Amino acid sequence: MSENRITCRDDASVCGQSASMHVVILAEFAAASGGAEKVAVESARALAEAGAEVTYIQAISGPVDPLLDHPRLRRLDLGLPDVWSLPAWRSAASGIWNGEAAARLAAVLDRLPRAPDCVHLHQWTRALSPAVLPVLLGRGVPVVLTLHDYALTCPNGVDYRFDRAEPCALTPLSGACLAAPCDPKSRLHKLVRVGRAAALRAALGQAELDVVHVCDGSRVRMEGRLGALRVRHHRIDNPVRVEQRAPAEPAAADAIVYVGRLTPEKGADLVAEAARRAELPALFIGAGPLESRLQAEGAEVLGWRSPEAVATILRRRARAVCAPSRWLETGPLTVYEALAQGLPVVASRRSGAAEKVVDGETGFVVEPEAAALAGAFQSIKSDALTARLGREAYDRYWRAPLTLAVHAQALLALYRQLNEEYFMRQCGMDRPVILSAPAH
């Protein structure tokens, strides 16, 4: 005898049947200028390829990634400016509460030809602001927020004391937090961000928010810093868009490679210093405030490159990839991409992606200090060890790859679960009603 799972809404998307779900992905950009945008774009494409109907809403007008060109994917543009590009007073006001963003988003959602089954928010600090949360939470469907950083609780978004170059140990929005000169720009910027954090808490009120963590460390840290916020935690790895090829040959390469923004909190300067101590070349792919300093010190800085170009450079030049974060980074994606190509990784213990590095087996996990990094780089000067680490990295990654298809299935399973729970609550039930169906 078979069983049918039935809730008070006879809807195939809720019951997990064949009809496709309609998912709205909301992000501030439609091109990968950073990890969060990359995940938003790639997850949208992955969901479309998995059979879902996807509406991608970008808040800020700008470049559009070709990945968003798919028959089951529509893209809409709210046409908002980046708040940091506005005059100071408008930037401050819009950063705290952008009523225009809320109005435009509500109008776009109202015009959709089909109501969404779930809304997935990836970014909100550059244009959307907390003003969009009441709009999303009032649509009558589950809302999911991926935590690419710590902006849900921390005013500066990264739980990092820029004034002390160390992770923050203060309670968010406590008196000590409000007084701390921790912002990377100025006390005025800190004041605006505090206002935004307060507005966020007011916008959420007693609503329960479903959040996706991209690493275990994020969940552990956030659980102790939520205060009165009501949150349900979920764990889904970021997708990795790397095709399986023959493994790279890192022992034949020459450089320690860093990919990302060239900033102190990401540790770009640590790579340069540690590489000098280990007498290995350092190669930087990216740009940022440390670029001139690194070049003056003799490092090779290539600037930003396309994902395809980065992959080629890594296979040709990378003896190892280094992710030396001083802050408690939830990523970076470059760690996964390096492992997928068979490259050893040297990762900071503060990097969330270090969870995928097996110390001494697929690379090294060390403190974000020049001496510790230099020690790992010295070990990688051994051709035999480097070859072994790279091969093990490749084999372990491809046993359970973090492909776009795997990511899409994890998301769809979460959306269906939340949909089912949502409609059960609407019907006043604690669990699905199971009715016996006639045997066929």
C-alpha positions in Angstrom: 0.0 0.0 0.0 1.4 3.4 -1.0 1.0 6.6 0.9 0.3 10.2 -0.2 1.6 13.1 1.7 -1.1 15.8 1.8 -1.2 19.2 3.4 -4.1 21.7 3.4 -2.8 23.1 0.1 -2.9 20.6 -2.8 0.1 22.1 -4.6 2.7 20.0 -6.3 5.5 22.4 -5.4 4.6 21.9 -1.7 4.1 18.2 -1.9 7.4 17.7 -3.8 5.8 16.4 -7.0 6.9 17.0 -10.5 5.7 20.6 -11.1 8.6 23.1 -11.0 9.0 25.5 -8.1 9.2 29.3 -8.8 12.2 30.7 -6.9 13.0 34.4 -6.6 16.7 35.1 -6.1 17.3 38.6 -4.8 20.8 40.1 -5.0 22.3 43.5 -5.4 24.4 42.6 -8.4 24.0 40.3 -11.4 27.7 39.8 -12.1 30.4 38.1 -10.0 32.3 41.0 -8.4 32.7 39.0 -5.2 31.9 35.7 -3.6 28.3 36.5 -2.6 27.4 37.7 -6.1 29.0 34.7 -7.7 27.0 32.3 -5.5 23.8 34.2 -6.2 24.3 34.0 -10.0 25.5 30.4 -10.0 22.7 29.2 -7.7 20.2 30.8 -10.0 21.6 29.1 -13.0 21.8 25.8 -11.1 18.2 26.0 -10.1 17.1 26.7 -13.6 19.1 23.8 -14.9 17.5 21.6 -12.3 14.0 22.5 -13.6 12.9 25.3 -11.4 11.5 28.6 -12.7 13.8 31.3 -11.5 13.3 35.1 -11.3 16.6 36.8 -10.6 16.1 40.4 -9.2 19.2 42.6 -9.2 19.0 45.7 -7.1 21.8 47.8 -8.7 22.1 48.3 -12.5 25.3 47.0 -14.0 27.0 44.1 -15.8 25.1 40.9 -16.2 26.7 37.5 -16.1 26.0 35.3 -19.2 25.1 32.5 -16.8 21.8 34.3 -16.2 20.8 33.6 -19.9 18.6 30.5 -19.6 15.1 29.7 -20.9 13.7 29.1 -17.3 15.4 32.2 -15.9 14.1 35.8 -16.1 16.1 38.7 -14.9 14.6 42.0 -13.5 16.5 45.1 -12.5 15.3 47.5 -9.8 17.6 50.2 -11.1 18.8 51.3 -7.7 22.1 53.2 -7.1 24.9 51.8 -4.8 24.3 53.8 -1.6 28.0 54.5 -1.2 28.0 56.3 -4.6 25.4 58.9 -3.3 26.1 62.2 -1.5 26.9 61.7 2.2 23.5 62.5 3.7 21.6 60.4 1.1 24.0 57.6 1.5 23.5 57.5 5.2 19.7 57.7 5.0 19.4 55.1 2.3 21.9 52.8 3.9 19.8 52.7 7.1 16.4 52.5 5.5 15.8 52.7 1.7 12.1 53.2 1.2 12.5 53.5 -2.5 14.1 50.0 -2.6 11.2 48.6 -0.7 8.6 50.2 -3.0 10.4 49.1 -6.2 10.8 45.6 -5.0 7.1 45.3 -3.9 6.0 46.6 -7.4 8.2 44.1 -9.2 7.0 41.2 -7.1 3.4 42.2 -7.6 3.9 42.1 -11.4 5.3 38.6 -11.5 3.2 36.3 -13.7 3.4 33.6 -11.0 3.8 34.0 -7.3 7.1 32.6 -6.0 7.3 29.5 -3.8 10.3 30.9 -2.0 12.4 34.1 -2.0 16.1 33.7 -1.5 18.0 36.9 -0.4 21.8 37.0 -0.9 22.7 40.6 -0.3 21.1 43.7 1.1 23.7 46.2 2.4 24.6 48.2 -0.7 21.2 49.2 -1.9 18.3 47.3 -0.5 18.7 48.0 3.2 16.5 46.4 5.9 13.5 48.1 4.3 13.0 45.2 2.0 12.6 42.7 4.8 8.9 43.6 5.6 8.2 43.4 1.9 9.6 39.9 1.6 8.3 38.6 4.9 4.8 39.8 4.0 4.5 37.8 0.7 3.2 34.7 2.4 6.0 32.5 1.3 9.3 31.3 2.9 12.2 33.7 2.9 15.8 32.4 3.0 18.9 34.5 3.6 22.4 33.1 2.8 24.9 34.4 5.3 27.9 35.3 3.2 29.2 37.5 6.0 28.0 38.6 9.5 25.9 41.6 8.6 22.9 40.0 10.2 24.4 40.8 13.6 27.6 42.9 13.2 27.4 46.6 12.2 30.5 46.5 10.0 29.4 43.1 8.6 32.5 41.1 9.2 32.8 40.7 12.9 36.3 42.2 12.7 38.1 45.0 14.6 39.8 47.0 11.8 41.3 49.2 14.5 43.0 46.2 16.1 43.3 43.8 13.1 41.6 41.0 14.9 38.2 39.3 15.1 35.7 41.1 17.3 34.8 39.7 20.7 32.2 42.3 21.6 28.5 41.7 21.9 26.8 43.2 18.8 25.2 46.6 19.5 26.3 46.5 23.1 27.7 49.7 24.7 31.2 48.5 24.0 30.3 47.7 20.4 28.8 51.2 19.9 31.9 52.9 21.3 34.5 50.8 19.4 36.2 52.6 16.5 36.2 49.3 14.5 34.9 50.5 11.1 37.3 50.3 8.2 36.4 53.8 7.0 35.4 56.2 9.8 33.3 56.7 12.9 30.6 58.3 10.7 30.4 55.1 8.7 30.2 53.1 11.9 27.3 55.3 13.0 25.4 54.6 9.8 26.1 50.9 10.0 24.9 50.9 13.6 21.7 52.6 12.5 21.3 50.0 9.8 21.8 47.1 12.3 19.1 48.7 14.6 16.8 49.1 11.6 17.3 45.4 10.7 16.3 44.3 14.1 13.2 46.5 14.0 12.3 45.2 10.6 12.5 41.6 11.6 10.7 42.1 14.9 9.5 38.7 16.1 9.7 37.1 12.6 11.6 33.9 12.3 14.3 34.0 9.6 15.6 31.0 7.8 19.4 31.4 7.2 21.8 29.3 5.2 25.3 29.0 6.5 28.1 28.2 4.0 30.5 26.8 6.6 30.2 25.2 10.0 32.2 28.0 11.7 29.6 30.6 10.6 26.8 28.7 12.4 28.9 28.3 15.6 29.8 31.9 15.7 26.3 33.3 14.8 24.5 31.1 17.4 26.2 33.0 20.2 25.7 36.5 18.7 22.1 36.7 17.6 20.6 38.4 20.7 16.8 38.7 20.3 16.8 37.7 16.7 14.8 34.6 15.9 16.7 32.4 13.4 16.5 28.9 12.1 19.8 27.6 10.9 20.5 25.5 7.7 23.8 24.4 6.2 24.5 24.3 2.5 27.9 24.5 0.9 28.5 27.1 -1.8 28.6 25.7 -5.4 31.8 25.3 -7.3 31.8 25.7 -11.1 34.8 23.6 -12.0 34.6 20.9 -14.7 36.5 17.7 -13.8 39.7 17.5 -15.7 43.0 15.7 -15.2 44.6 16.9 -12.0 47.0 19.8 -12.2 50.7 19.2 -11.6 51.6 21.6 -8.7 55.1 20.2 -8.3 55.9 21.5 -11.7 54.7 25.0 -10.9 56.6 27.8 -9.1 54.4 30.3 -7.2 52.2 30.6 -4.1 49.0 32.1 -5.5 46.5 34.4 -3.8 43.1 35.1 -5.4 40.8 37.9 -4.1 40.7 41.4 -2.9 44.1 42.7 -1.9 43.3 43.9 1.7 44.9 43.4 5.1 41.9 41.7 6.6 42.1 39.0 3.8 45.8 38.7 4.5 47.3 39.5 1.1 50.3 41.1 2.8 50.9 38.0 4.9 51.3 35.9 1.7 53.9 38.3 0.3 55.9 38.3 3.5 55.7 34.6 4.1 56.6 33.9 0.5 59.7 36.1 0.8 60.8 34.2 3.9 60.3 30.9 2.2 62.1 32.2 -0.9 59.1 31.4 -3.2 57.5 33.7 -5.8 54.1 35.2 -4.8 51.5 35.7 -7.4 48.4 37.8 -6.8 45.2 37.7 -8.8 42.9 40.6 -7.8 43.0 44.2 -6.9 42.6 46.4 -3.8 44.3 48.9 -1.5 47.5 46.8 -1.0 48.1 46.5 -4.7 50.8 49.3 -5.0 52.6 48.1 -1.8 52.7 44.5 -3.1 54.1 45.6 -6.4 56.7 47.9 -4.8 57.8 44.9 -2.8 58.4 42.9 -6.0 55.3 40.7 -6.0 53.6 39.8 -9.3 50.1 41.3 -9.3 47.9 40.4 -12.3 44.7 42.3 -11.4 41.2 40.7 -11.8 40.8 37.9 -14.4 37.9 36.0 -15.7 37.1 32.6 -14.0 38.4 30.8 -17.0 41.7 32.8 -17.0 42.1 32.2 -13.3 41.7 28.5 -13.7 44.4 28.5 -16.5 46.8 30.6 -14.4 46.3 28.3 -11.4 47.1 25.2 -13.4 50.2 26.7 -14.9 51.6 28.7 -12.0 50.2 27.5 -8.7 52.4 25.3 -6.5 49.8 26.1 -3.8 46.9 28.4 -3.3 46.8 30.5 -0.1 43.7 31.8 1.8 45.3 33.6 4.7 42.3 35.5 6.2 42.7 37.5 9.3 38.9 37.9 9.6 36.5 35.0 10.2 35.8 34.6 6.5 32.9 32.3 5.5 34.7 31.4 2.3 36.6 31.9 0.0 35.5 29.9 -3.0 39.0 29.8 -4.3 39.9 27.1 -1.8 37.3 24.8 -3.2 38.3 25.6 -6.8 41.9 24.9 -6.0 41.2 21.5 -4.4 39.0 20.6 -7.4 41.9 21.1 -9.7 44.3 19.1 -7.5 46.2 22.0 -6.0 47.3 22.1 -2.3 45.8 24.8 -0.2 47.4 26.7 2.7 44.5 28.2 4.7 44.1 30.3 7.7 42.2 28.7 10.6 39.9 31.7 10.4 38.8 30.9 6.9 35.6 29.0 6.7 36.8 27.1 3.6 39.6 25.7 5.7 37.1 23.1 6.9 37.6 21.5 3.5 41.4 21.3 3.9 42.8 18.3 5.6 45.9 19.5 7.4 49.0 17.6 6.2 46.9 15.6 3.6 45.5 18.2 1.1 47.4 21.2 2.3 48.0 23.0 5.6 45.8 24.9 8.1 47.7 27.5 10.1 47.3 30.7 12.0 47.1 33.8 9.9 50.7 34.8 10.8 53.7 35.3 8.5 55.8 32.8 10.4 53.2 30.0 10.3 52.5 30.6 6.6 56.2 30.6 5.8 56.6 27.3 7.5 53.9 25.8 5.3 55.4 27.3 2.2 58.8 25.8 3.1 57.2 22.4 3.2 55.6 22.9 -0.2 59.1 23.5 -1.7 59.3 19.7 -1.6 58.2 18.3 -5.0 57.3 14.9 -3.7 55.1 16.4 -0.9 53.5 18.9 -3.1 52.6 16.3 -5.7 51.1 14.0 -2.9 49.1 16.9 -1.4 47.7 17.9 -4.8 46.7 14.4 -5.8 45.0 13.8 -2.4 43.2 17.1 -2.7 41.9 16.1 -6.1 40.8 12.7 -5.1 39.0 13.8 -1.9 37.2 16.7 -3.7 35.9 14.5 -6.5 34.6 11.9 -4.2 31.9 14.4 -3.1 32.1 17.4 -5.5 30.3 20.6 -4.7 28.8 20.9 -8.2 26.1 23.3 -9.2 23.7 20.3 -9.6 24.4 19.2 -6.0 23.9 22.7 -4.8 20.6 23.1 -6.6 19.2 19.8 -5.2 20.1 20.9 -1.7 18.4 24.3 -2.2 15.3 22.7 -3.7 15.1 20.2 -0.8 15.2 23.1 1.7 12.6 25.2 -0.2 10.2 22.2 -0.3 10.7 21.6 3.4 10.1 25.2 4.3 7.1 25.4 2.0 5.6 22.3 3.6 6.2 23.6 7.1 4.9 27.0 6.2 1.6 25.7 4.9 1.2 23.3 7.8 1.5 26.2 10.2 -1.1 28.1 8.2 -3.4 25.2 8.7 -2.6 24.9 12.4 -0.9 21.5 12.0 2.4 20.3 13.6 3.1 17.7 10.9 1.8 16.6 7.5 -1.4 14.6 7.3 -0.8 11.1 6.0 -3.7 9.5 4.3 -3.7 6.0 2.9 -4.2 5.8 -0.8 -5.8 2.9 -2.7 -3.3 0.3 -3.9 -2.9 0.1 -7.6 
